[in-house]
Amino acid sequence: MTKTIVQIRNEAAASLSPEEQQQWEQFLTPMPVAQQAVGLFTSTVAPVRILDLGSGSGILGAVSARNSASGSSVVAIEQDSALASCSETSLQQVCSDVEVINRSVFDVFLEPEFDRVILNPPYKKISPVSIATSSGSVKVTNLYTAFLAMAIQSLADGGECVAIIPRSWMNGEYFKDFRKWMLHECSLDALAVYGSRHDHFRDMNILQEIMLLKISKRAQIKGIEVYPDATPAIPLEKQQHETVKLDSMLMGRDCILRVQQQDARLSGFETMTDQGLWVSTGKLVWFRNRDVLSADEQQDGHPLYWSDNQDGLMTVHPVQCNREQWVTREADSHNVVLPAGSYCLVNRFSSKEQHHRIYASYLRSDVDFVADNKLNYVHQGTSRRTVPLDDKVAQGLTVWLSSSIVDEWYRQVSGSTQVNATDLRQLPCPSRMQLGMLADRLPPDNDVSQHRIDATIERLFSWVQVS
């Protein structure tokens, strides 16, 4: 009995060892996601040339071919020989014109001749490399953006590409060059962000926040279809979505892309950068500075702050944990010491499931100190010079960053676990005077409730009727 496309995919997924999956961060596409991805292509009665880039079990190419006109063809590229065999078996069930290439995608020369390109590439981080394109080189930092760059290069004029990728490309410094290049090369047509990381690749133990991206080789269209909270359980056309212009999704010179329209209550605020606030990353990378770490306070040494030192809206020191709480005076020569004063610290890592994506705490240090690299710190200097905040500004900013409206803003901007300094600089922020007023109304504390934070901010900015 011939195996179905779904059976071929499921058996291939089950055969991948945890080591193989971890090595490539390769997640074989389940049928509901494949159907939604293929459904984003524009219907046509003419035959199309289909490319499945990194085809895995072949499910994406097979569903694409099954949904296309008679006479369509498929080229699939897969470097794993076992998976390449699966691809051939799947594709031949639905298409008579099939070519499966058992090589690395990066070893195959592709002409810009495909009407449809579909891919669910590996998500693995790589050292930054430049990929040559017809419009100049583009720097990529992850395999999935490298695959996507090749997919774009293989599109014919008017051709469409649908990719199943993490949402991390939409924000952050690492993907800045790729974002700008892609938006210059293509029209952004549709985005569908999956609301739960556990619904779409249930059998693959995936952690990234995943989305469907549709782009096309043409000038930017006026309306982009955005599905901000998609699920694989229901056809996309039956799910909540809106049509938006690209300009309304873009933020700043780095072309950060947001998923939804910004809350109207934030429209009157300038960005943190415009308010004269700068976000930097802690300078101490512990494994490169082991020689200056100390479990005990040292003469002429400095306190060392980690995320462990964040307690509610406050930063405390020292704390009982498995990390050294001090550095020796030799740290002065390592370019890691920050000047005494007031700051707002923000944890650089958080997940979608946490109560808050931005975890901020107020720090008032009377002595020079050191911040771990997994903390961001807000000051009023520049990228080259750290200048402490006015104390009231530091307090008010901590309360502001801990509000529900800011949390919702950040969730719309970032789909990765990293809380990037570049993203925070674009965050809407009250003026320094308003932050001082907020600090007077609600000084930060280690057990202040979320309700009290939000209610205080709502009253300060007259967002609710005060009884």
N, C-alpha and C positions, 0 to 999 in steps of 0.2 A: 504494500500500500504506500502511495506517495505521501511523504510528509508535507504538512502545510507549512506556509511561510512562518507562521507563529511557532510551530513545533521546532522548526530549524533554528529560529532565534533563541527559543527557551533552552534547547539542548546546548547550543553554543555558549549561552550565558552561564549555564551550570558547569560547563567544562572549563571555564576560565578559573585558574587558581587565584587565590587572594594575592599571591606574589605577582602574577602577571597583571592583574587588575591594578595593583598599586604601582607597578613599574610604569605603566602607560596612562593610568587614570582613564581607562577605556570602559565606557558604559554602553552596552548594547541596547538599542532602542526598543522599548516595548511597543506593541501594536497600537494602543490608543494614542500614544504620542506620535508615532509614525503617521497615523491617519490625520491627526491635526496638522502636522507639519506639511504634509502633501496637500492638504486642503487649502493652504494659503496660496498655492500657485493659481494663476489666472487660467480659467478654463479655455480650451481651444479645440477646434475640430481638426486642426492640421497636425500631422505627425511632428514630434519634437525630439531633439537630441538631448538625452539625459546623462548627467555625470553624477555618480555616487562616489564621493571622495572619502576614502577610508571606510569602505563599505561594511566592514564587520560581517554580520550574517547575511547582508544583502537586503534586509527588510525595507530600508528606505527607497532604494532603487526599484525594488519589486512593486511596492505600493505606488510609486510614481508612475511606473510603466503601466500598471493595471488601471490607473486613473487617466491615462493618456490615450490619444487617438491611435487607431490601428496604423502600423507602419513606423511607430516610434522606435528608437534605439536606445540602448543603455551601455555606457562604459563605466565599469566599476574598478576602483583601485584599492587593493588591500595587501599589505605586506606580510601578514600572517598567513602561511600557506593553508592551514586548516580552515581559517575563516574565509579565505579566498574560495576554497572549495564549497563552503556553505553558501557564499554569495552566488556562485554559479548555479547551484542547485535551485536556490530561491528564484533567481532571475529568469531561468529557462522555463519556469512554470507559467510565466505571464508574458514573456517577450521572446520573439524568434531572432531578434538582432541584438546579440549580447556579446560584449567583450569584457573579460575579467583579467586585469593586469595584476599579477602577484609580485608587486614591487613596492618600495617606499614611494609615497606621494612625491617626495622631493627628488626622486630619481626619474620622474616621468615628465617629458616635455608636452605641454598641453596647448593646443591652439585655441584662440578665443572664438569657439564655434558652437558652444553649447547653449541651448535654449533654457534648460533647467539644470541647476546644480543643487544637489541636496547633500547634507553632511551632518554627522554627529561626531565631531573630531575628538581626539584625546585632549584632556584638559591640563596636561602636565606643564609646570613652569619650566622655563629654559633660560639660559644666560642670554642677555639681549643680543639679537642678531639683526642684520639688515637684509631685507629681501628686495631684490631688484624687480621693479615693475615698469610698465610702459610710461609711467609718469614720474619716474624717479624711485629711489629706494624708500622703504618704510621699515622702521624699527619695530620688532615684535619681541615680546617677553614671555610668550606662552605658546604651546603647540597649537591651541585652538585658533589663535589669531593668525598664526603662520598658515594653517590650513585655509582659513577664511580669506586671507590675502591671495592664495593660489586659486581659490574658487572664483573670486572676483575677476582675476586675470583670465580665467577660462570662459567667461561669459561672452556670448555674442551680443551685439548691440540689441537692446531691448530684452535681453535674457534675464531670467529671474533666479535668485538663489535663496534657499531656505536653510537655515542652520539651527541646530539644537546646541546651544552653548551656555556657559555660565553668564551671569549678568555683570560680572566684574569689569568687562570692557567699557561699561558706560561711565565709569568714574575713576578717579585716581591718576596719579602721575605716570604709572607704568604703562598705561594704555593710551596716553595722550596722543602720541604720534600716530598710532593706528586709528584712533577715532577720527582725527582730522583728515587723514588720508582716505579712509573709507567714505566719509561724508562728502569728500570732494569727488570721489570716483563714482558714487552710486546714489540712487534714490533710496531713502529709508522708507519702506512701504508699510511695515507692520511689526509690532512687538507684542508678544504674549508672555507675560511673566507668571510662572506657576506659583500659586500661593503657598503651597506646602512642599517642602523638600522631600517629603516621605511618600507622596502620592504617585509621582510620575515614574520613578525608577525603583519600585518597591523591592525588587530582588537583587539590586546591584549595590546597595549600601552607599549611596551617593550622598555627599555632604553639601555640595555647592548649591546655590540658588540658581535654578535653570530657567531658560527662556527659549522661545522661538523667535528668530529674527528673519524677516523677509526684506531683501534688498533687490534692486534691479538696476541694470546697466542703462541708465537714462537720466535725464534731468530730474531734480527733486520734484515729486508730486506735491500737490497742495495739502492733501489730507492724509495723515498717517493713522492707521487703525491701531489702537492701543487697548490691550486686554490686561488690566493691572493685576488681576487676581484670578488667573486662569486655573482650570482643573482639567485633567485628562478624561474625567468621567462623563463630560457633556460636550457635544460638538461646539466648536468655538463660536459659530454664528449664533448660537443660542445663549452665549454668555455675555455678561455686562462688558461693554466696551464704548470707547468714544473716538471720534475723529478729531485730531488736533494738527496744528501746523508745527513744522520743525522748530521755528523760532521760539515757540512757547515752551519747548522741551529743553532748549539749550541754556546753559549757564556759563558765563565767564569765557575768558580767552582760551581756556583749556577744553572747551566744548564738552563739558559734563552734561550728560543727558539724564533728565528726570523722567519717571514713569507717569506721574500724574501732574495735573495743574497745581501750582502752588496755592496753598490756603490763602484766600483773599486777605485775611487778617495780617499776613506777613508782608503784603505788598508795599506798605509804607516804610519798611525798614531797609537800610542799606546793608551790604555784606559786612562781615567782621573786618575784612581788609579795608573797606571803605571807611569804617569807623576807627581806623588806626590801630587795629588789633592784629597781631601776627601770631600764627601757629607754627611752632617748631617741634621737632622730635627730640626726645631725650638723647643725650650725647653718649651715654655709657653703654657699650655693648659688652656684656659681662664676660663672655668667653675670650674677648680680646684684652680685657683689663683685669684678669684674675689676680695679678700681682698687687693691685691696690685695694682689693676688697678686704674688709676686716669685720669680724664678728663683734669686736669690742671698740669702744670709742678711743680714738687715738689723739694724742697731742698734735695740734695743728691739722687734724684731719677734718672730714666733713660728713654730715649725714647723707645717707643714700636712700632715695625713695624709689619704691617699686609699686606696681598695682596693688600689692599686698597692704600698702600703707593707706590706701583709700578706704574710708569708713563713712558710709553715707555721703553727705556733702562735704565732709571734712577729710583732711589728710593728717594722719597721726604718725608720730615717730618717737622712739622706736616701737616696733611691734614684735610679738612672738611669731616667728615663721622660719622657714628653712632657708632664708636668704640673708646674707650679711647686711647689716644696717648701717655700715660705715665704710668710708674709704680713707686711706692713709694720705698724708700730705704729698706723697709722690703723684697723686692724681692731678695736682696743679700743673704738671708738665704734660698731661695727657689730653688737654683741651676738652675736658668734660665738665668742669666746674661752672656753675651758674651763680650770678650775684644774688645776695640776700634781698628779700623783698616779698611782695605779694604776687601770687600767680593763680591760675586755674589749671589744674591737671586733668587730662582726659585720657582714659585707657585706650590704647590703639587697637584693641581687639574685642569684638563682641559678635554674637551670633543673632540670627533673626529670632530665635526662640527666647532670648533674654528679655526681661521686662523693659530695659532701656538699651538702645543701641549706643547712645552716648552716655558714658559714665564719667561724670565730672566731679571734682572735689577741689575745695578751696585750700590753698597753702599760704601760710604766712611764716616765713623763715627769717629769723634774726641773724642768721649766719649764712655764708656761702654754702651751697649744697650741690648734690649731683642727682640727676634724674635718669632712670633706666631707659633704654631705647624703646621699650614697649609702652612708654608714656609719651603723649604729646603735652606740651605746655604752652599756655597762651600768655603773651607779653605784649608790650607796646613798642618793640624795637623793629628790627629788620631780620632778614635771613642771615646776616653776618654779625649782628650785634643784639644781644639780649638786654632789654630794659624792663624792669619789673613794672607791674601795673599799680595804679592807685589802689589802695586797699579796698575802698568801697566798690570800685569797678570789678576787682577780682571776686568779691563776694557776690555782687549782683550777677555777674556773668555765670558763676557757678549755678546759681538758682535758675537763670534763664536756660542754660544748657540742659538742665534737669527737668524741664517742662515737657508736658505731653505733646504740645504743638511742635516743639523742636524735634522730639523723637519721631513724630509722624513725618516731618519734613525730611529727616535723614533716611528713614526707611524708603521713601520714594526716590532718593538719590542713589543709595548704595545697596548693592546686592552681595557684596563680599563681606568677609568677617573683619576686614581691616577698617578702622576709622581713620581715614587718611587726612593728613594735615591740609592737603590741597582742597579737599571737599569742605572741611571745616571753615576754611577761609572764605568760601562762598555762602556760608550760612547767614540768613537774615538775622540782624542783631540790633537791639535798641542802641541809642546813643550812650556815650559814657555817662552823661547826666542822668539819663533814665535808668541805667544800670545802678548808679548810686542810689537813686530813689527806691529801686527794688530792694537793694541791700538794707536800706533803712526800714522798709516794711517787713522784710523777712530775712534776717541774718541767717546764713547757712548753719545747719546743725546736723549732727550725725543720725538723727531719727525723725527729721521733719517728714510729714506725710506727703504723698503725691497730690492728694486733694488740696492740701494747703498751698503747695507750690502753684498749682494751676489756678486756684481761686484768687490768690494774691496777684498773679500776673493778669488775670482777667479784669480784676478791679482796677489795677494800675492803668491799663490801656482802655478801660471802659468797653470791654467786649461783652459784658453782661450788665443787666440792670441791677444797680446796687440797692438792696432793700433797706 
